């Protein structure tokens, strides 16, 4: 195995790091929760989290704090929640260290409105204390236990859920990362020197457990508690001890275990505050672009700001450069010991502290505003991200297909260019765009907008992006004020959760003020569920192969313009439209084919529409001609 050590010089840290806007959103008082140890989940303007005793929600500005559930222990409840929550649709999943049928911890679910709390699994003495959060893939939850060192799966696709132990080993206190069919994680102990390991496990083969790296304390680090984050083919994580200074390290490791790199070794020893940084890590890193964000639980000298050992928030680049302290906790009003990971939404980091605050020291919820970056060249994205902001005025180059978990924010004025055959797949989407300031998705070789890329041919030809924007979600997205050019599909709505997308709730997928031009097809609605609908308003679509395709596509189009379109439905095998209505839409040079207009009488409608310039009756009866002649009156077909 190849190990690289990056030696970096820290610049002097000054009081200026406190100039960033730090806000306490909530101080716990023990009655509404105490000692939050898990990270937050953001959905729109709402934050969800846990304390040891409660599940809560609070608005991103600190208003409307609510206790969704109070843990009481016992057979039908948990107690002592420590791991991060995860969200699927409108359901939160988490773990507790105590409670349940045997008092050894639980896996639970709860709706985001606080109803339907359910213990999905109770641990016993053979696999106790699930301290970490969960990971979800294809309807299966994956996690670890600390007490007996188990890696487990809980299959939600069957009722009741089926629990399976995939592997037994040393203390596993960290959450897992999923890539394809493989799980990646860390163990606190184990390995030749007892300092822990990084491992992988194929979910389809319980005998596939493989040690990718064995920690040796110095120089690589020791005793990893936190989980890792995946960017492309690289894992990033931290250790609580070891490294050059014995205070822990930030590391990276290729997925195949080939190259382990120490990105940064913490010091936390210098009372002169010229290289103070922090130590001890219980929180996962998060990745945004080429920057990692994390927290330390402790901070070196008690002589600085009276900070004591209260923790920090920091950032560094993925190559180990540009380490910065973003905030130092002082324990009074702001909190102390941020043991949980942060999340990034818009330009704000959100997190919790385990102690401190004004209500007796039971912890806080906080936000930290980051300075808006300036860009003089294109940002190249070639690896997956966890939460991401496409900033106004910046150009981004998608050189490889990427997925963005968590919230993706697209600001007006952002330009996203893609290489041939690539795409962006997002989870939770927040369009901070307007009709006067849309975001633009276009080809690598389109020099008319944004920064001209170094490998541009200066003349786009054909279709570049596999999808201009692909949204893989279990909630109903609202896409607005974007323009997409030169993609095989302009927009693609999909769901790969492996179970019913809406859990019995009908969802509406909405696109407003969207332009799709010079694309292979307009919109793909890849949701295999007839209860969901697509609604498009003020959409302009021109020079595309087909307007939309989907499974029994319902919904409607209102005040849309279609010009030079090869057909209504881009795929004759896609079941076409099913009760889909066009209202006050303008059509010109649109070719119609027989399979597109639902000859089975499922009530497709055209109301107040005009200007069909071309059609192909596909050999259907003469009423096709009658239908075309009627275009412009309020009339249902068949």
Phi, psi and omega in degrees: 000139180268127179241130176243140176243122178263122179262119185237147173259126177277136172281161183296129177269131183238178179299344183300338180296337177281355180290338176294149187282112177251132183228128171277118181273329180200138172248123181285149182235018179083325177283333181252010180133159176206147175054064176295129181243344181261161178282175183261162171237133180250131174228105185061238181265009186246137174251139176237143180197182179229152162247182177299335188240352186217161163248134187224164169227152178204144176292156184296344176263006178094353181276167172056052174287133180222137170274116180276331181199140174249123180286134181238355184076193180087179187299320187256021179208166177252183176199145175072068180279126182237327186279165177293147168283155167232155185240134172226112185065240178247026181239132174261141177237143180201183181229156170233148180284327180241181180083184183089179186301326182249003180073016186250012177114165184216163160248133184226165172226154177204142176290154182294344176270005176091001180265172170061038174296130183220132170278114182274332180202139174249128178279158175236190186292347180276346182206051192274167171063071172281091186282334187267169175284181184252164170236148185233132176210126177052041177077014179239127175272138177237144180197186182224159172240148180275315189299317183240007174063050182254145165255128187229164174229145175231111185276113180273355183283350177238158181233118001285160179302146183255126181262135180223134172273122182267333183196148174240136181199215180278181184304121182242093184258004188248153176288164185258158173246137180249132172222109185065235178262010184249142171258142176233139181199183179233152171243143184289321177249187175095175184085173185299326181256004180074015184260009177101166181218165166252135186226167171227157179208126175283127185293343181265000183215102182292349178264010186264008181304129184223131174276119180269330179206137175251121180287144182235010178084295182229122014259359193275341182115174182203157171057065178285127177256324185279156171285180182248169174237144184253130173231109184064241178253023184234134174263141177235138180200187182225160170240154181272345184214178177076201189082184184299329185246006177075009184249011178105169186213161167252134185226165169228154181209132174297151181301330179274003180080009190289318184229114174260129183232128170279112182278327183199138173247125182283155183247297176052037184231346192263108182288350175282354175064031175258353172210033179286138181216327181122172176196167184072125188226123174243359189248145173293148168287159167238156185239130175224109184064236177256023183237137175257141175237141180204179178229153168245145182283325182240164180215137195313280197262135178284355181274352184260118179055017189053033186286338184061219179247067196252352173103167184217164164244135185220168173218157171202159178285160182291347174267005178093354182274168170060046175293131179223137167276122180268330180198144175242125181281143185250354173082341183281263181283328192275336181112178179205159177059070177283083185282344182266156177288157175268164169235157181243125178222127190054239181247028184236135167271135176241142179198185179228155171244147184282333180227181176081186185099169189273355186250041175103005175082028182267008176108170185218162163249134186223164169230152179224114182281133178265149176291141180287125182287156172251146186234129176250351177217172182290145174269122182267124178247117182230003181220157182299154183232159173243099187074132182204149176241123169267107189281149175299136177085354181259152174249133181239137180246116178271095184276339174221154176300134181228155172243142179239112177275164183072206185270133172251124178253126176245112181272150176299137182094352175287142177240123181244118180248140184237146174283161179305133175078008182256169178201164172247126175247122183243163181257281178259124187248133175233106179272106174265060186237162176225169179296330178273348183216071182280165168269150185237129174249125184206182186280156177307324188267009178273105183267004183283343179224153175067195180280136174288124183281151185295330181258021178290140172272354176070011181207092182297137181219126180080200184250128186263288183295139172301317169219138175301313178211120178251130183243112181254100193215157174250008174238164184278112182279155176237105181258128181211149172056057171228158176233133184236129180230147168061041176241154176297317173234133178293303176232147179222114176261120181225172172211125181241027184291336180090000175213174187312122187299322188247001176053040177094357180255129178285128184246148177245124178262124193239134174229124184230138178054051180246135174250130176233118188219143179054047179240158179298314176213166184277281186234130171255127180251082186273043180257110185278064182202115185289353181275352183258152186227158178246125179236122182238137183225138178053041179266138175246121182230123181216147178056053177230162183285325181199154183290308184200159171219150180181174180272110180048058190290119178249169179121220181183168176236133184232128178053049179250156180239128180235123183224133180054057181247133184289345179174167176289314183249126185282352186218111182295343179263005184270012178072349171064203184275152184213091185072037182259127187246134175257124184236126177053042179257151179248127180243135172216132181055049177253125179271128179257142176234155190301323186288351190272344192247013169061073184287001181272005175078037182265022166070037166295147184225154175227118189234119177064028182264163186208166164069048168286128182256343183203152175202160175228113187284353175060023179081014180281170182300170185296343180296345171301315179295320177300320181297317179296320179296330181279349181304124184121344174253162181280102194210137174266139178279129179059000000 
